[in-house]
Amino acid sequence: MRPRPPCPKCHATSMLARIMPLTKDTVAESFECPECDYSWTVSAPDPIRKASGWIEALKPPN
């Protein structure tokens, strides 16, 4: 998981409020600031799809 970004308005540490799928490989991450109540959404790579490569590598051989 990537670090929580600072609020663009007051620079306080933000909180991840929700993650929603956008496409097969991307998600929308919504952040909220606990200090000034500002909220914003950014698109990011899907963390599950990103991790699936190394998860597959952990499976034992047949």
C-alpha positions as CSV (number, residue, x, y, z in Angstrom):
1,M,0.0,0.0,0.0
2,R,1.3,3.4,-0.8
3,P,1.8,6.1,1.8
4,R,-1.1,8.5,2.5
5,P,-0.7,11.7,0.7
6,P,-0.8,15.1,2.5
7,C,-3.9,17.2,2.1
8,P,-3.5,19.6,-0.9
9,K,-5.1,22.4,1.1
10,C,-3.7,22.2,4.6
11,H,-0.9,19.5,4.3
12,A,-2.2,17.4,7.1
13,T,-1.9,13.6,6.7
14,S,-5.0,12.3,4.8
15,M,-7.1,9.2,5.3
16,L,-8.0,6.7,2.6
17,A,-11.8,6.9,2.6
18,R,-12.7,4.4,-0.2
19,I,-11.4,2.4,-3.2
20,M,-13.6,1.9,-6.2
21,P,-12.8,0.0,-9.4
22,L,-12.4,2.1,-12.6
23,T,-11.1,-0.3,-15.2
24,K,-9.6,-3.8,-15.2
25,D,-6.2,-2.5,-14.0
26,T,-7.0,0.8,-12.2
27,V,-9.0,1.9,-9.1
28,A,-10.2,5.3,-7.8
29,E,-8.8,6.1,-4.4
30,S,-10.7,8.7,-2.4
31,F,-9.0,10.5,0.4
32,E,-10.3,12.8,3.1
33,C,-8.5,15.3,5.4
34,P,-9.4,15.0,9.0
35,E,-8.3,18.5,9.7
36,C,-10.1,20.6,7.0
37,D,-12.6,18.1,5.7
38,Y,-11.3,18.4,2.1
39,S,-11.7,15.3,-0.1
40,W,-10.3,14.3,-3.4
41,T,-10.0,11.3,-5.7
42,V,-7.1,10.0,-7.7
43,S,-6.7,7.0,-10.0
44,A,-4.1,4.4,-9.2
45,P,-3.0,0.9,-10.3
46,D,-5.2,-1.9,-8.8
47,P,-3.1,-3.2,-5.8
48,I,-4.6,-6.7,-6.2
49,R,-3.7,-7.0,-9.8
50,K,-0.3,-5.5,-9.1
51,A,0.4,-8.1,-6.4
52,S,-0.9,-11.1,-8.4
53,G,2.4,-11.5,-10.2
54,W,4.4,-12.3,-7.0
55,I,1.4,-14.2,-5.5
56,E,1.6,-16.6,-8.5
57,A,5.3,-17.0,-7.9
58,L,4.6,-18.3,-4.4
59,K,2.5,-21.2,-5.6
60,P,4.4,-24.6,-5.3
61,P,5.3,-26.3,-8.6
62,N,3.0,-29.2,-9.8
